[in-house]
Amino acid sequence: QVQLVESGGGSVQAGGSLTLSCAASQYIYCMGWFRQRPGKEREGVAQISSEGITTYADSVKGRFTIRREGAKKIMQLQMSDLKPEDTAMYSCAAGVVVSTNPQMYTYWGQGTQVTVSS
């Protein structure tokens, strides 16, 4: 079992920045961030393999950066130029393949809320 603990959510004004962190209890090949906006389905935000292969949703490209450190067990998502439409519950996930499909991920954190006000 891999346990994931997120931190770093909060409230910020549009144009601001936040960094989310996710700490895994053990190494796993792929980690990613997903979000669920009110009334919407869960969607992929960014994913990263232990080799540094990354994928980003089109809506966050150029604004969000994902990276791993700490023996690949810590994943961070640097979010800048935040927009009200980024408001969502952000969840960390881990799995064995790089995928934007949340169903491909076995392990999930509890989630952290990000609220962006206009």
VOMARDO-882526 format. One record per residue: residue number from 1; residue in three letters; y negated, z negated, x of N, C-alpha, C, O in turn. Coordinates in steps of 0.02 Angstrom, whole numbers. Layout:
! VOMARDO-882526
   num   residu     n_py     n_pz     n_px    ca_py    ca_pz    ca_px     c_py     c_pz     c_px     o_py     o_pz     o_px
   NUM      ALA        Y        Z        X        Y        Z        X        Y        Z        X        Y        Z        X
...
This chain:
! VOMARDO-882526
   num   residu     n_py     n_pz     n_px    ca_py    ca_pz    ca_px     c_py     c_pz     c_px     o_py     o_pz     o_px
     1      GLN       60        0       42        0        0        0      -63        0       44      -68      -38       92
     2      VAL     -110       43       27     -173       45       62     -226       14       16     -233       35      -42
     3      GLN     -261      -34       41     -314      -64        1     -381      -37       25     -393      -30       85
     4      LEU     -424      -23      -22     -490        6       -7     -544      -39      -36     -540      -59      -94
     5      VAL     -594      -54        5     -649      -96      -18     -714      -59       -5     -730      -43       52
     6      GLU     -752      -48      -58     -815      -12      -53     -873      -62      -49     -868     -119      -71
     7      SER     -928      -38      -20     -990      -77      -19    -1047      -28      -12    -1038       30        6
     8      GLY    -1107      -53      -28    -1167      -13      -15    -1200       18      -74    -1252       51      -66
     9      GLY    -1173       11     -134    -1206       39     -192    -1270        1     -209    -1284      -51     -178
    10      GLY    -1307       26     -257    -1368       -8     -277    -1413       38     -315    -1393       92     -338
    11      SER    -1475       17     -322    -1525       55     -358    -1578       80     -310    -1599       45     -264
    12      VAL    -1600      141     -321    -1650      172     -277    -1691      221     -318    -1667      247     -369
    13      GLN    -1751      234     -295    -1791      284     -329    -1773      354     -304    -1747      363     -250
    14      ALA    -1788      403     -345    -1774      472     -327    -1808      488     -260    -1865      469     -247
    15      GLY    -1770      524     -219    -1794      540     -152    -1773      490     -100    -1781      501      -40
    16      GLY    -1745      434     -122    -1724      382      -76    -1655      394      -47    -1624      446      -58
    17      SER    -1633      345       -8    -1569      351       27    -1526      289       17    -1552      234        7
    18      LEU    -1461      299       20    -1413      244       19    -1354      265       62    -1339      324       70
    19      THR    -1320      215       89    -1258      228      126    -1202      187       94    -1207      126       88
    20      LEU    -1149      221       75    -1090      188       49    -1038      182      104    -1031      226      146
    21      SER    -1002      126      103     -948      116      152     -883      100      116     -883       70       62
    22      CYS     -829      120      147     -763      106      120     -719       85      178     -712      122      227
    23      ALA     -689       27      173     -645        2      226     -573        3      200     -557      -25      148
    24      ALA     -530       37      239     -459       41      221     -419      -11      260     -435      -28      317
    25      SER     -367      -37      228     -326      -88      260     -281      -60      314     -257      -97      357
    26      GLN     -271        6      312     -231       39      364     -250      112      367     -282      139      322
    27      TYR     -228      144      421     -244      215      430     -210      257      376     -153      245      356
    28      ILE     -248      307      352     -220      356      307     -256      421      320     -315      421      338
    29      TYR     -221      477      312     -247      542      335     -313      562      305     -359      581      341
    30      CYS     -318      559      240     -379      583      207     -411      528      165     -378      490      131
    31      MET     -477      526      170     -515      480      128     -571      520       95     -594      570      122
    32      GLY     -591      498       37     -643      535        3     -682      493      -46     -662      437      -64
    33      TRP     -739      520      -67     -780      488     -117     -779      531     -180     -783      593     -178
    34      PHE     -773      497     -235     -775      529     -300     -825      491     -343     -839      433     -329
    35      ARG     -850      522     -394     -897      488     -438     -884      507     -510     -858      560     -526
    36      GLN     -904      460     -552     -899      473     -624     -966      456     -655     -987      399     -657
    37      ARG     -998      508     -680    -1062      499     -713    -1051      484     -786     -998      501     -814
    38      PRO    -1098      451     -819    -1089      433     -889    -1071      494     -932    -1107      544     -931
    39      GLY    -1018      489     -968     -997      543    -1013     -964      602     -979     -950      652    -1011
    40      LYS     -953      596     -913     -924      652     -876     -856      632     -846     -839      573     -842
    41      GLU     -819      683     -827     -756      670     -792     -769      652     -719     -822      668     -691
    42      ARG     -721      620     -689     -726      604     -618     -728      669     -578     -692      716     -593
    43      GLU     -771      671     -528     -778      731     -487     -779      712     -413     -800      658     -394
    44      GLY     -757      760     -372     -759      749     -301     -829      755     -274     -868      799     -295
    45      VAL     -847      712     -227     -912      714     -195     -904      740     -123     -936      789     -104
    46      ALA     -862      707      -84     -850      727      -15     -784      697        7     -765      642      -14
    47      GLN     -750      733       51     -686      710       77     -683      724      152     -716      770      176
    48      ILE     -644      684      188     -639      693      260     -569      673      284     -541      623      263
    49      SER     -542      715      328     -477      699      358     -488      660      422     -544      654      446
    50      SER     -435      634      450     -440      597      513     -459      643      570     -482      620      623
    51      GLU     -449      709      561     -468      759      612     -541      780      605     -566      819      645
    52      GLY     -574      755      553     -643      773      543     -655      833      498     -712      856      492
    53      ILE     -603      857      466     -612      912      417     -647      883      356     -625      832      328
    54      THR     -701      915      335     -740      888      279     -748      939      223     -747     1000      236
    55      THR     -755      915      163     -772      956      106     -827      920       67     -828      859       64
    56      TYR     -871      959       37     -926      931       -1     -932      969      -67     -920     1029      -71
    57      ALA     -950      932     -119     -969      965     -181    -1034     1004     -170    -1077      982     -132
    58      ASP    -1040     1061     -202    -1100     1102     -194    -1164     1062     -210    -1216     1073     -179
    59      SER    -1159     1017     -258    -1218      981     -280    -1244      931     -229    -1301      907     -235
    60      VAL    -1204      915     -179    -1226      866     -129    -1233      895      -59    -1256      860      -13
    61      LYS    -1214      957      -50    -1219      988       16    -1290      985       41    -1337     1001        4
    62      GLY    -1298      966      104    -1364      962      134    -1398      895      121    -1449      880      153
    63      ARG    -1372      855       75    -1402      791       60    -1356      732       79    -1380      679       99
    64      PHE    -1291      742       73    -1242      690       88    -1204      707      151    -1190      766      164
    65      THR    -1187      656      190    -1146      665      250    -1090      613      249    -1102      554      240
    66      ILE    -1029      637      260     -971      592      261     -946      587      333     -946      636      370
    67      ARG     -924      528      352     -896      519      419     -846      462      417     -846      421      372
    68      ARG     -805      461      469     -756      406      478     -765      376      547     -783      410      594
    69      GLU     -752      311      551     -757      276      614     -711      215      612     -674      206      564
    70      GLY     -714      175      664     -674      114      663     -600      129      660     -565      105      616
    71      ALA     -576      169      709     -506      190      710     -488      228      646     -432      225      622
    72      LYS     -537      262      619     -528      305      560     -516      266      497     -499      295      445
    73      LYS     -525      200      499     -512      161      438     -576      146      399     -572      118      344
    74      ILE     -633      164      426     -696      153      390     -727      221      376     -735      262      421
    75      MET     -744      230      314     -775      293      294     -844      277      266     -853      229      228
    76      GLN     -893      318      285     -960      308      259     -986      372      227     -968      427      247
    77      LEU    -1027      363      178    -1060      419      145    -1135      406      147    -1160      362      112
    78      GLN    -1169      444      189    -1242      438      193    -1272      485      141    -1260      545      142
    79      MET    -1310      456       96    -1339      495       41    -1415      494       48    -1446      440       51
    80      SER    -1445      552       50    -1517      556       56    -1544      603        1    -1506      639      -31
    81      ASP    -1610      601       -8    -1642      641      -60    -1605      632     -126    -1589      681     -160
    82      LEU    -1592      570     -143    -1554      556     -204    -1592      577     -266    -1654      573     -269
    83      LYS    -1554      600     -315    -1583      624     -378    -1555      583     -436    -1501      554     -430
    84      PRO    -1590      581     -491    -1565      543     -549    -1495      565     -569    -1455      525     -594
    85      GLU    -1479      629     -560    -1413      653     -579    -1358      630     -532    -1299      643     -544
    86      ASP    -1376      597     -478    -1326      566     -434    -1304      498     -459    -1257      469     -432
    87      THR    -1337      473     -511    -1319      409     -540    -1247      412     -565    -1229      455     -606
    88      ALA    -1205      366     -540    -1134      367     -558    -1100      306     -528    -1129      269     -488
    89      MET    -1038      296     -549     -994      249     -515     -958      288     -461     -923      336     -475
    90      TYR     -968      267     -399     -938      301     -342     -876      262     -320     -877      201     -312
    91      SER     -821      298     -311     -758      267     -292     -731      299     -229     -735      360     -218
    92      CYS     -704      257     -187     -670      278     -126     -597      291     -142     -567      255     -182
    93      ALA     -569      343     -113     -499      359     -124     -466      379      -59     -500      401      -12
    94      ALA     -401      372      -55     -364      390        5     -299      423      -14     -267      407      -64
    95      GLY     -279      471       28     -218      508       15     -194      545       76     -220      535      131
    96      VAL     -145      588       67     -114      621      124     -134      694      131     -113      728      178
    97      VAL     -175      720       84     -199      788       90     -273      790       77     -299      747       42
    98      VAL     -307      838      105     -378      847       92     -385      887       28     -362      944       24
    99      SER     -415      858      -22     -421      891      -86     -481      866     -123     -501      808     -116
   100      THR     -511      909     -163     -566      888     -206     -540      864     -273     -579      841     -315
   101      ASN     -475      870     -283     -443      849     -346     -426      775     -343     -385      755     -302
   102      PRO     -456      734     -385     -442      662     -382     -369      645     -395     -346      592     -374
   103      GLN     -333      689     -429     -263      674     -443     -220      677     -381     -163      654     -382
   104      MET     -247      704     -327     -208      708     -265     -213      644     -224     -182      639     -171
   105      TYR     -251      597     -246     -262      535     -209     -223      477     -240     -223      467     -300
   106      THR     -189      441     -196     -145      388     -218     -180      320     -224     -166      281     -269
   107      TYR     -226      308     -179     -257      242     -175     -331      246     -193     -366      293     -174
   108      TRP     -353      195     -230     -422      195     -254     -454      126     -245     -420       75     -252
   109      GLY     -518      126     -230     -555       64     -229     -580       47     -298     -567       83     -346
   110      GLN     -617       -7     -303     -641      -31     -367     -703        6     -391     -718        8     -451
   111      GLY     -738       36     -344     -798       73     -363     -861       34     -350     -862      -27     -350
   112      THR     -915       71     -338     -980       41     -328    -1032       83     -364    -1032      145     -359
   113      GLN    -1077       51     -399    -1125       86     -440    -1185      109     -400    -1213       71     -360
   114      VAL    -1205      171     -410    -1266      198     -381    -1310      220     -439    -1290      259     -482
   115      THR    -1371      194     -440    -1418      211     -492    -1482      238     -460    -1513      205     -418
   116      VAL    -1501      298     -480    -1561      330     -453    -1611      338     -510    -1597      372     -560
   117      SER    -1669      308     -503    -1719      312     -554    -1772      364     -536    -1787      376     -478
   118      SER    -1799      394     -588    -1849      447     -576    -1919      419     -570    -1967      456     -561
